């Protein structure tokens, strides 16, 4: 397989992050929901630390179960009212 055949963003490292309409990252206010695309698991977060902790937990679990060791995240941001 050549580098052109390899996916640049592994599916098991894709996350959807939805930020609530009243989220203001510029003021340090992060609130929303995050979901890995390969599972039905999701989690609400009320801070950047909670968001990061969820992503790290998912990636760590994947690495321990034989997943890739590189951390490539594709973040899809979606605002909703």
Secondary structure, 3 states (H helix, E strand, C coil): CCCCCCCCCCHHHEEEEEEECCCEHHHCECCEEEEECCCCCEEEECCHHHHHHHHHHHHHHHHHCCCCCCCCCEEEEEEEC
